């Protein structure tokens, strides 16, 4: 299924503090993302957002995704200041699942996978019980070709999943099993951002994560939610990464090569139902298909800022060529 693609709709002007700013949807009959765009140069997004916090909150809860376009941001430091001014305390990317580099403060590079790889739609850190409610992406430099950040409505995903599948996940949850080593995937030092085993153990105990040391390597197991109720809208959303962590998400050749040298329980990551029973490949294929159906894509412009309610909206990444600089912060 081809994702919904970029197409502008008629702009509607809104009266916002003596500044000519418009809001519009990028797609007909699709409410994400809402675009808030300035028609004047050098309108500072931080000052504007502080004067329109209620508007931002309203649209985040209604649409789940806002694309700010044309505002003055300029650099990573100002991006972090925007996020802090609107949402207060920002989160560290601790217990992460993908390679990222920390920049200024609590701003990180987006996932550092090779540019020819895509990243499936997912809600940030939905594989743990300690997840951000908001996430924002700031495009310092758009790729020469490709590199879109597709998004999808998690409410629609929840409603479209076969009720029998949904109820089973809702009742059992999702078990995430991870094996960290220097040779495959991410080492535990990178994931937990420390070389101190005692700090790792303290984190796991506080978060309710089972752990086991195997020499200098680590194995963790955690059962988390499959769905959540949004704290403000009270809507149910699909909120897990069962489809992303499961061994069936790997390319067949990669999967076969790993299973030729590792037992299933030794794989870098895998998912099960919360009771430890296998998740059927057909079930995960159906879920991936729904994500593809709901995916909405638009081309980045340098200077764009995409703000998401992390519960209401999933995100991913398409392959790209050339240089691409997109940074991320979580609140």
HELIX and SHEET records of a PDB file:
HELIX    1   1 UNK A   45  UNK A   51  1                                   7    
HELIX    2   2 UNK A   53  UNK A   62  1                                  10    
HELIX    3   3 UNK A   76  UNK A   87  1                                  12    
HELIX    4   4 UNK A  154  UNK A  160  1                                   7    
HELIX    5   5 UNK A  163  UNK A  172  1                                  10    
HELIX    6   6 UNK A  188  UNK A  192  1                                   5    
HELIX    7   7 UNK A  197  UNK A  207  1                                  11    
HELIX    8   8 UNK A  242  UNK A  245  1                                   4    
HELIX    9   9 UNK A  247  UNK A  249  5                                   3    
HELIX   10  10 UNK A  252  UNK A  261  1                                  10    
HELIX   11  11 UNK A  264  UNK A  266  5                                   3    
HELIX   12  12 UNK A  281  UNK A  294  1                                  14    
SHEET    1   A 8 UNK A  12  UNK A  16  0                                        
SHEET    2   A 8 UNK A  19  UNK A  27 -1                                        
SHEET    3   A 8 UNK A  30  UNK A  38 -1                                        
SHEET    4   A 8 UNK A  65  UNK A  69  1                                        
SHEET    5   A 8 UNK A 305  UNK A 309 -1                                        
SHEET    6   A 8 UNK A 134  UNK A 141 -1                                        
SHEET    7   A 8 UNK A 325  UNK A 330 -1                                        
SHEET    8   A 8 UNK A 108  UNK A 109 -1                                        
SHEET    1   B 3 UNK A 119  UNK A 122  0                                        
SHEET    2   B 3 UNK A 313  UNK A 317 -1                                        
SHEET    3   B 3 UNK A 151  UNK A 153 -1                                        
SHEET    1   C 2 UNK A 145  UNK A 146  0                                        
SHEET    2   C 2 UNK A 320  UNK A 321 -1                                        
SHEET    1   D 4 UNK A 210  UNK A 214  0                                        
SHEET    2   D 4 UNK A 217  UNK A 224 -1                                        
SHEET    3   D 4 UNK A 174  UNK A 180 -1                                        
SHEET    4   D 4 UNK A 269  UNK A 273 -1                                        
SHEET    1   E 2 UNK A 227  UNK A 229  0                                        
SHEET    2   E 2 UNK A 236  UNK A 238 -1                                        
END                                                                             
